[in-house]
Amino acid sequence: MSFDRIFTEIDGRELSLSNLDKVLYPDTGFMKSQVLDYYARVADVMVPHLVSRPTTFRRYPNGIEGTSFYEKHAPVKRPEWIMTIEVPSKRGEHEPVTYTTVANRPTLLWAANRAAIEFHVPLWHIAKGKAVPAPPDYMVFDLDPGPGTTIVECCRVAQWLGDRLGRESLFAKTSGSKGLQLYERVQRTTWEQLGERAHDHAKAIERDHRDSVVSVMKKTLRAGKVLIDWSQNNSSKTTVAAYSLRARPEPTVSTPVSWQEVDKCAKNGNPDLLRFEAKEVLKRVEKMGDLMAALVATRSRVKI
């Protein structure tokens, strides 16, 4: 037996964990054991954002500075208790893809042990009686700062979106990288209607703030502006899940934030106010709980 492999039981499931002392974040020395510890401790608030959703893993077998790849297909060799979702290929041109769905803490740790640092999910979930892909659960605005801007400018754009749509229906989280994302729960709408609505809002904000906002991805237009990426509102697109680690030099996390924090960052102009690493996120969860909990609660749905 390899000395760098241990067998443990998590919530009644046996897991084999390996290479625990492997450094996955070279700049900080953050090891695989710390990645696993983070996901074990954050699972209670993270899993509700993953459950019943086909999950794409971004794996880094040799750490964040090594080669990475996106894994959609669930591996053939997996524990029998791992749940999967079969999703038809776009336009039915290829065989369906069997995705893993992260339904519990053991599955989250099983994936993290395979060097899945990032977890990405679509805006829909599978449910009894629904076709796959199902209708959308959320509308999302991915606010991406162009050259010369930071998350501070993203916060200002978020304020404008909040004024337009109503803050009470919008939930914010950092991307864990450079930007900010806003989610709104929706129901009884189609993907076409969702995309059109998101595009209309993005164009309206751009029209009112042309010096600060762009709604098209053309790189030559993005300097000094924030891109409102509305195109994520598509059944085949994914966004990074709440509480997912990111492959940045430090173990930063896509972190739910309050409107008070968004306002403070916009006012103070300090992007570090909305930069959170794993250890900070665990303290936030202990103190605040999940600031996006209402997003995954059916009682918070709004109609388009």
URDAGI-V467382 format. One record per pair of residues at least 6 apart in sequence whose C-alpha atoms are under 8 Angstrom apart, sorted by the first residue. I is the first residue (numbers start at 1). J is the second residue. D is the distance in Angstrom with one decimal. If there is no record, write none. Layout:
I;J;D / I;J;D
//
This chain:
4;18;5.6 / 4;19;5.2 / 4;20;6.8 / 5;16;6.8 / 5;17;5.6 / 5;18;4.2 / 5;19;6.4 / 5;20;7.6 / 6;16;5.8 / 6;17;5.3 / 6;18;6.4 / 7;14;6.9 / 7;15;5.7 / 7;16;4.5 / 7;17;6.3 / 8;14;5.7 / 8;15;5.4 / 8;16;6.5 / 8;17;7.7 / 9;15;6.0 / 10;105;7.6 / 10;106;5.9 / 11;105;7.4 / 11;106;6.8 / 13;106;6.5 / 15;106;7.5 / 15;110;6.9 / 17;110;8.0 / 17;113;6.1 / 18;113;7.0 / 19;32;7.2 / 20;31;6.9 / 20;32;5.1 / 20;33;4.6 / 21;31;5.7 / 21;32;6.2 / 21;33;6.3 / 22;31;5.4 / 22;32;5.5 / 22;33;7.8 / 23;29;5.7 / 23;30;5.7 / 23;31;4.1 / 23;32;6.2 / 23;63;6.7 / 24;30;6.1 / 24;31;5.3 / 24;32;6.0 / 24;60;7.8 / 24;62;6.8 / 24;63;3.8 / 24;64;5.9 / 25;31;6.8 / 25;63;6.1 / 25;64;6.0 / 25;65;7.7 / 25;249;6.5 / 25;250;6.6 / 25;251;7.1 / 26;63;7.6 / 26;64;7.9 / 26;65;7.7 / 26;249;7.6 / 27;249;6.0 / 27;250;6.9 / 28;249;7.6 / 28;250;6.3 / 30;251;7.4 / 32;113;7.7 / 32;115;7.8 / 35;112;7.3 / 35;117;7.7 / 36;109;6.2 / 36;112;6.2 / 36;113;6.9 / 38;278;6.6 / 38;279;7.7 / 38;282;7.6 / 39;105;8.0 / 39;108;7.0 / 39;109;6.6 / 39;112;7.6 / 40;105;6.5 / 40;108;7.7 / 40;109;6.6 / 41;282;7.4 / 42;243;7.4 / 42;282;6.6 / 42;285;7.8 / 43;104;7.5 / 43;105;5.6 / 43;108;7.4 / 44;105;7.5 / 45;285;7.9 / 45;289;7.6 / 45;290;6.0 / 45;293;7.8 / 46;241;8.0 / 46;242;6.4 / 46;243;5.8 / 46;244;7.9 / 47;102;6.7 / 47;103;6.5 / 47;104;6.1 / 47;105;7.2 / 47;108;7.8 / 48;296;6.9 / 49;241;6.7 / 49;242;6.7 / 49;296;6.9 / 50;101;7.0 / 50;102;5.7 / 50;103;6.9 / 50;121;6.9 / 50;241;7.2 / 51;101;6.2 / 51;102;5.4 / 51;103;4.6 / 51;104;7.5 / 51;125;7.9 / 52;85;7.9 / 52;101;5.9 / 52;102;7.3 / 52;103;6.8 / 52;125;5.3 / 52;126;5.5 / 52;127;7.5 / 53;85;7.8 / 53;101;5.6 / 53;102;7.5 / 53;121;6.3 / 53;122;6.9 / 53;124;6.7 / 53;125;4.7 / 53;126;6.3 / 54;84;7.6 / 54;85;6.0 / 54;87;8.0 / 54;99;5.3 / 54;100;5.9 / 54;101;5.1 / 54;121;6.3 / 54;122;7.2 / 54;125;7.5 / 55;72;7.0 / 55;99;6.3 / 55;100;5.8 / 55;101;5.5 / 55;102;7.0 / 55;119;6.6 / 55;120;5.8 / 55;121;5.1 / 55;122;7.7 / 56;70;6.6 / 56;71;5.7 / 56;72;4.9 / 56;99;7.4 / 56;100;7.7 / 56;119;6.0 / 56;120;5.1 / 56;121;6.3 / 57;70;5.6 / 57;71;5.1 / 57;72;6.7 / 57;111;7.8 / 57;116;5.5 / 57;117;7.4 / 57;118;5.9 / 57;119;5.0 / 57;120;6.4 / 58;68;6.8 / 58;69;5.6 / 58;70;4.4 / 58;71;6.2 / 58;116;5.4 / 58;117;6.2 / 58;118;5.0 / 58;119;6.5 / 58;120;7.8 / 59;68;5.5 / 59;69;5.6 / 59;70;6.3 / 59;71;7.1 / 59;114;7.2 / 59;115;5.1 / 59;116;4.1 / 59;117;5.9 / 59;118;7.0 / 60;66;6.6 / 60;67;6.5 / 60;68;4.7 / 60;69;7.1 / 60;115;5.3 / 60;116;6.4 / 60;117;6.7 / 61;67;7.6 / 61;68;7.2 / 61;114;7.2 / 61;115;5.3 / 63;115;7.9 / 64;247;5.5 / 64;248;7.3 / 64;249;7.7 / 72;97;7.3 / 72;98;7.5 / 72;99;5.7 / 72;100;7.6 / 73;97;6.0 / 73;98;5.4 / 73;99;5.2 / 73;100;7.3 / 74;84;7.3 / 74;98;5.8 / 74;99;5.0 / 74;100;5.2 / 82;100;7.2 / 82;101;7.7 / 82;102;8.0 / 82;107;6.4 / 83;100;6.1 / 83;101;5.7 / 83;102;7.3 / 83;103;7.1 / 84;98;6.3 / 84;99;5.4 / 84;100;4.4 / 84;101;5.3 / 85;98;5.6 / 85;99;5.1 / 85;100;6.3 / 85;101;6.5 / 85;126;7.9 / 86;96;6.2 / 86;97;5.6 / 86;98;4.3 / 86;99;6.1 / 87;96;5.4 / 87;97;5.2 / 87;98;6.3 / 87;99;7.3 / 87;132;6.2 / 87;133;6.8 / 88;94;7.9 / 88;95;7.0 / 88;96;4.2 / 88;97;6.3 / 88;132;7.2 / 88;133;7.8 / 89;95;6.3 / 89;96;5.2 / 89;97;6.6 / 90;236;7.7 / 102;108;6.0 / 117;244;7.4 / 117;245;6.0 / 117;246;6.7 / 117;247;7.0 / 118;240;7.2 / 118;244;5.6 / 118;245;5.6 / 118;246;5.8 / 118;247;7.3 / 119;240;5.9 / 119;241;5.8 / 119;244;5.8 / 119;245;7.9 / 120;238;5.8 / 120;239;5.3 / 120;240;4.3 / 120;241;5.3 / 121;238;4.9 / 121;239;5.7 / 121;240;6.4 / 121;241;6.1 / 122;235;6.7 / 122;236;7.0 / 122;237;5.9 / 122;238;4.2 / 122;239;6.4 / 123;136;5.6 / 123;137;5.7 / 123;138;5.6 / 123;139;7.5 / 123;233;7.4 / 123;234;7.8 / 123;235;6.9 / 123;237;7.8 / 123;238;6.9 / 123;239;7.9 / 124;133;7.1 / 124;134;5.9 / 124;135;6.3 / 124;136;4.8 / 124;137;5.2 / 124;138;7.4 / 124;235;7.2 / 125;133;7.8 / 125;134;6.4 / 125;136;7.9 / 125;137;7.4 / 126;132;6.8 / 126;133;7.4 / 126;134;6.3 / 127;134;7.9 / 133;235;6.6 / 134;235;8.0 / 135;187;8.0 / 135;188;7.6 / 135;189;6.9 / 135;190;6.0 / 135;191;6.7 / 135;235;8.0 / 136;186;7.1 / 136;187;7.1 / 136;189;7.2 / 136;190;7.0 / 136;191;6.5 / 136;194;7.9 / 136;235;7.3 / 137;185;5.8 / 137;186;5.4 / 137;187;6.3 / 138;183;6.2 / 138;184;5.3 / 138;185;4.4 / 138;186;5.2 / 138;187;8.0 / 139;183;5.6 / 139;184;5.2 / 139;185;6.4 / 139;186;6.7 / 139;194;6.8 / 139;198;7.1 / 139;233;6.2 / 140;181;6.9 / 140;182;5.5 / 140;183;4.5 / 140;184;6.5 / 140;198;7.7 / 140;230;7.0 / 140;232;6.9 / 140;233;6.4 / 141;181;5.6 / 141;182;5.1 / 141;183;6.6 / 141;198;7.5 / 141;228;6.2 / 141;229;5.9 / 141;230;5.5 / 141;232;7.5 / 142;179;7.5 / 142;180;6.3 / 142;181;4.6 / 142;182;6.7 / 142;227;7.9 / 142;228;5.9 / 142;229;5.0 / 142;230;6.7 / 142;232;7.4 / 143;154;5.9 / 143;157;7.8 / 143;158;7.9 / 143;179;5.6 / 143;180;5.2 / 143;181;5.7 / 143;182;7.9 / 143;226;6.4 / 143;227;5.7 / 143;228;4.9 / 143;229;6.2 / 144;154;7.1 / 144;178;7.0 / 144;179;4.9 / 144;180;6.9 / 144;226;5.6 / 144;227;5.1 / 144;228;6.6 / 144;229;7.2 / 145;151;6.5 / 145;153;7.2 / 145;154;6.5 / 145;178;6.9 / 145;179;6.1 / 145;224;8.0 / 145;225;6.5 / 145;226;4.5 / 145;227;6.3 / 146;222;5.1 / 146;223;5.3 / 146;224;5.9 / 146;225;5.4 / 146;226;5.5 / 146;227;6.9 / 147;222;6.9 / 147;223;4.8 / 147;224;5.7 / 147;225;7.5 / 148;223;6.4 / 148;224;5.0 / 148;225;7.7 / 149;223;7.9 / 149;224;5.6 / 149;225;6.6 / 149;226;7.2 / 150;178;6.7 / 150;179;7.2 / 150;271;6.6 / 151;178;6.1 / 151;179;5.2 / 151;180;6.6 / 151;271;5.7 / 151;274;7.7 / 152;265;5.9 / 152;266;5.1 / 152;269;5.6 / 152;270;6.7 / 152;271;5.5 / 153;225;7.9 / 153;226;6.8 / 153;266;6.8 / 154;179;6.5 / 154;180;6.2 / 154;226;6.3 / 155;180;7.3 / 155;262;5.5 / 155;263;7.0 / 155;265;6.8 / 155;266;5.4 / 156;263;7.8 / 156;266;5.6 / 157;213;7.6 / 157;226;7.6 / 158;182;7.4 / 158;262;7.9 / 159;262;7.9 / 159;263;7.5 / 160;205;7.1 / 161;201;7.8 / 161;205;7.3 / 162;170;7.0 / 167;259;7.9 / 169;184;5.8 / 169;185;7.3 / 169;300;8.0 / 169;302;7.5 / 170;182;6.2 / 170;183;5.5 / 170;184;5.0 / 170;185;7.9 / 171;182;5.5 / 171;183;5.1 / 171;184;6.5 / 171;256;7.7 / 171;257;7.9 / 171;258;7.8 / 171;292;6.3 / 171;295;7.2 / 172;180;7.0 / 172;181;5.7 / 172;182;4.6 / 172;183;6.5 / 172;256;5.9 / 172;257;5.7 / 172;258;6.8 / 172;259;7.4 / 172;292;7.8 / 173;180;5.9 / 173;181;5.4 / 173;182;6.6 / 173;242;7.3 / 173;254;6.4 / 173;255;5.1 / 173;256;3.9 / 173;257;5.2 / 174;180;4.4 / 174;181;6.1 / 174;253;7.8 / 174;254;5.1 / 174;255;5.1 / 174;256;6.4 / 174;257;7.2 / 174;274;7.0 / 174;275;7.8 / 175;181;6.4 / 175;240;7.1 / 175;253;7.5 / 175;254;4.7 / 175;255;7.1 / 176;245;7.3 / 176;246;6.0 / 176;252;5.5 / 176;253;4.6 / 176;254;4.0 / 176;255;6.7 / 176;275;7.1 / 176;276;7.4 / 177;246;6.8 / 177;248;6.9 / 177;252;7.3 / 177;253;8.0 / 177;254;7.6 / 183;295;8.0 / 184;295;7.5 / 184;302;7.9 / 185;295;6.3 / 185;300;7.0 / 185;301;5.2 / 185;302;5.9 / 186;301;5.8 / 186;302;5.2 / 186;303;5.6 / 186;304;6.3 / 187;301;6.6 / 187;302;6.5 / 187;303;5.5 / 187;304;6.9 / 188;303;7.0 / 188;304;7.5 / 189;304;6.8 / 191;233;7.2 / 191;234;6.2 / 191;235;6.8 / 194;233;6.6 / 195;230;7.1 / 195;231;6.8 / 195;233;5.4 / 195;234;6.9 / 198;230;5.5 / 198;231;8.0 / 198;233;7.4 / 199;215;7.9 / 199;230;5.6 / 199;231;7.6 / 202;215;5.9 / 202;228;6.0 / 202;229;7.9 / 202;230;6.7 / 203;215;6.2 / 205;213;7.2 / 206;212;7.6 / 206;213;5.0 / 206;214;5.6 / 206;215;6.5 / 211;225;7.0 / 212;224;6.9 / 212;225;4.6 / 212;226;6.3 / 213;225;5.1 / 213;226;4.9 / 213;227;6.0 / 213;228;7.1 / 214;221;7.2 / 214;222;6.7 / 214;225;6.5 / 214;226;6.2 / 214;227;4.9 / 214;228;6.4 / 215;227;5.6 / 215;228;5.1 / 215;229;6.4 / 215;230;7.5 / 216;227;7.0 / 216;228;7.8 / 216;229;7.4 / 217;227;7.0 / 217;229;7.6 / 232;238;7.1 / 232;239;7.6 / 240;254;7.3 / 241;254;7.1 / 242;254;5.5 / 242;255;6.1 / 242;256;6.7 / 243;253;5.8 / 243;254;5.1 / 243;255;5.6 / 243;256;7.7 / 243;281;8.0 / 244;253;5.6 / 244;254;5.6 / 245;251;6.2 / 245;252;5.8 / 245;253;4.4 / 245;254;6.5 / 245;278;7.3 / 246;252;5.6 / 246;253;5.7 / 246;254;7.2 / 250;277;7.2 / 251;277;5.4 / 251;278;6.1 / 252;275;7.1 / 252;276;5.6 / 252;277;4.1 / 252;278;6.1 / 253;276;6.0 / 253;277;5.6 / 253;278;6.1 / 253;281;7.4 / 254;276;8.0 / 255;276;7.0 / 255;281;7.1 / 256;290;7.4 / 256;291;5.7 / 256;292;6.2 / 257;274;7.9 / 257;291;6.5 / 258;291;6.9 / 261;273;7.9 / 261;274;7.7 / 265;271;6.6 / 265;273;6.0 / 265;274;7.1 / 294;300;5.9 / 295;301;7.8
//
